[in-house]
């Protein structure tokens, strides 16, 4: 299980692994990071998929066979090259987007070589590196290395096919280690002696002697036990360098606008909103409120164009997933609507309409003499409308990548059930990157349907505190009863740090206890303003304490979508009963 000494970056790596594995009790033997401490998106997915398709306990036993070898790190990297190909082929039919992620990883692999320092090149493992080059070069559209016959045989041995089960994979890996490295696991494997040299001697002996160089620039597969023992705290601030590199000012704004669409606010109003909301723990942050409409002034570049295509493909997958289970979800909508109708009856009022006679509406008296408008009275009708509005927040951070279809379906079920009961509902997907908290408005109060919720897709981080603060500001202030409901894993994390303040002279990561405390404070602030705030939790056992700290008892936990109607219905009934 996850230990408390994990850093925020390690927790994010674990979230990726758990999401890919589809299980949250996994203590993975490895986590993947780039050398500057950033969780590596693709290879953490590979680690998770390995646990999904193969027996993780038996694999961990295999890793333990050579754990005492001086060549352990070299074996780790080669073994994971083999596992990567195997689980990629297994998962690809279910997740076609995996091919894009794999190509992105290959391109980033070679892009990283350009910035390598002389010292980094000096500590590369040549045998591992040539196998990595051979694997990724075709995917990046490059010419691969010139391999020796022995090197080509090793590359073929590492291309484990997806047809293998756990027994077949372990047999192939054992044969590879014995055939190419003479490792049987029975001998005391001393390995080669290592001599560290610098300068002219290093350059000379590198040319004259066989070299064993360790590659460190691209991917660091760290054993989880090492991370726990060392309590490593990587300094990286990005989840995917492809999407989350740190820039400043106008470049960041342009990136956000081209990727997520133009803001619904003009520059003046958006600046005023930031001045009001981006304070305290969010002082250095920015906001972007969008409906996803393309910007007329910023044509898409290659990167944002790819994101748009990925988002469109995800929308189609969301729709297909819902259609596949449409009968189940239609029943959930029907049951939840019935529960809500009963609960909302106490908070419903007859809808008044303007009329020529009835109760005088003092706010409209001026219209009679000025506009010759006789409809300055209000008359009640038999139409009943709930005296309530709901704002629904969907966590759209990258840790939800393997749950996108399910979350879109959950959002649609909740939104459609409320809409059928006549409740004005507003639905946002929220994520953060490059210092911007992006709220994508999937459905406004007056939008006629909820199909736009299927435009949900996951990317980035999640700064829950600022998202909740912003939604409270954008909610319908005219409605006496306002409810905020959030679908969350109760694990807020963001690359933008909390700035120094008061007795704390240094900045802090927005993660762990600090982010939980910030989100809890924002929930309390909303409740002081008259909001009822509840959570639908789809996270891990270890995050339940954080969930209770943030939301108190106003939450329900769901393990599967067929329990959504009953669980959320009970939560909303309880919250509505407690409203004034």
VENPE-V286653 format. One record per backbone hydrogen bond with DSSP energy under -0.5 kcal/mol. NH is the residue of the N-H (numbers start at 0). CO is the residue of the C=O. Records with the same first field share a line. If there is no record, write none. Layout:
NH->CO + CO
//
This chain:
5->2
10->6
11->7
12->8
13->9
14->10
15->11
16->12
17->13
18->14
19->15
20->16
21->17
22->17
27->25
30->221
32->219
33->37
34->216
36->33
39->31
40->38 + 238
43->39
44->40
45->41
46->42
47->43
48->44
49->45
50->46
51->47
52->48
53->49
55->53
58->54
59->55
60->56
61->57
62->58
63->59
64->60 + 61
65->61 + 62
66->63
68->65
69->188
71->68
74->70
75->71
76->72
77->73
78->74
79->75
80->76
81->77
82->78
83->79
84->80
85->81
86->82
87->83
88->84
89->85
90->86
91->87
92->88
93->90
94->90
97->94
98->95
99->95
100->96
101->97
102->98
103->99
104->100
105->101
106->102
107->103
108->104
109->105
110->106
111->107
112->108 + 109
113->109 + 110
114->111
115->112
120->116
121->117
122->118 + 119
123->120
125->123
128->124
129->125
130->126
131->127
132->128
133->129
134->130
135->131
136->132
137->133
139->135
140->137
141->136
146->144
151->147
152->148
153->149
154->150
155->151
156->152
157->153
158->154 + 155
159->157
163->160
168->164
169->165
170->166
171->167
172->168
173->169
174->170
175->171
176->172
177->173
178->174
179->175
180->176
181->177
182->176
183->181
188->186
189->187
196->194
200->197
201->197
202->198
203->199
204->200
205->201
206->202 + 203
207->203
208->204
212->210
213->123
214->212
219->32
220->218
221->30 + 219
223->28
226->222
227->223
228->224
229->225
230->226
231->226
242->239
243->239
244->240
246->244
250->247
251->247
252->248
253->249
254->250
255->251
256->252
257->253
258->254
259->255
260->256
261->292
263->288
269->265
270->266
271->267
272->268
273->269
274->270
275->271
276->272
277->273
278->276
281->278
282->279
284->281
285->434
287->436
289->287 + 438
290->261
298->296
304->300
305->301
306->302
307->303
308->304
309->305
310->306
311->307
312->308
313->309
314->310
315->311
316->312
317->313
318->314
319->315
320->316
321->317
322->318
323->319
324->320 + 321
325->322
328->324
329->325
330->326
331->327
332->328
333->329
334->330
335->331
336->332
337->333
338->334
339->335
340->336
341->337
342->338
343->339
344->340
345->342
346->343
347->344
348->384
350->382
351->349
352->378
354->376
358->377
360->375
361->359
363->360
364->361
366->363
367->364
368->364
369->365
370->366
371->367
372->366
373->371
375->373
376->354
377->358
378->352
380->350
384->348
386->346
387->385
388->480
389->423
390->482
391->389 + 425
392->484
393->427
394->392 + 486
395->429
397->459
399->396
400->397
402->399
403->400
406->402
407->403
408->404
409->405
410->406
411->407
412->408
413->409
414->410
415->411
416->412
417->413
418->414
419->415
420->416 + 417
421->418
422->417
423->387 + 421
425->389
426->442
427->391
428->439
429->393
430->437
431->460
432->435
435->432
436->285
437->430 + 435
438->287 + 436
439->428 + 437
440->289 + 438
441->426 + 439
442->426
446->443
452->449
453->450
454->451
455->452
458->395
460->431
461->492
463->461
466->462
467->463
468->464
469->465
470->466
471->467
472->468
473->469
474->470
476->474
478->475
480->386
481->479 + 529
482->388
483->531
484->390
485->533
486->392
487->485 + 535
492->461
493->509
496->494
497->507
500->503
503->500
504->502
507->497
509->493
510->508
513->510
514->510
515->511
516->512
517->513
518->514
519->515
520->516
521->517
522->518
523->519
524->520
525->521
526->522
527->523
528->524
529->526
530->525
531->481
533->483
534->553
535->485
536->534 + 555
537->487
542->539
543->540
546->542
547->543
548->544
549->545
550->546
551->547
553->550
554->552
555->534
557->536
562->559
563->560
566->562
567->563
568->564
569->565
570->566
571->567
572->568
573->569
574->570
575->571
576->572
577->573
578->575
//
